[in-house]
Amino acid sequence: MLSRLLAVIVVLCGMGVPGSAEDAPAALGKDEGVAAMHKAVGFFREEVSAEGGYLWRYSADLARREGEGKAHASTVWVQPPGTP
């Protein structure tokens, strides 16, 4: 029994850990990182914002938008004192 348990442990240790550094994408260089940030900001400005305003939560496909409740594509939430 003990030898079987040790065999299982040895096999599992050899498999690696899911989500380990081996699976991570290579680090971006400075220029690539800046380009990725510009792309992300462009997406939020062009696809997510409503006239420059935002809500609290969006579904991945942008079909659901929520602030303090359900909202439409043209709705933004103003939270004083910071937003104005």
Secondary structure, DSSP 4 states (H G I P E B T S, - for coil): -HHHHHHHHHHHHHH--TT-TTTSPPPPPHHHHHHHHHHHHHHIIIII-BTTB--SEE-TTSS-EESSSB--TT-----TTT--
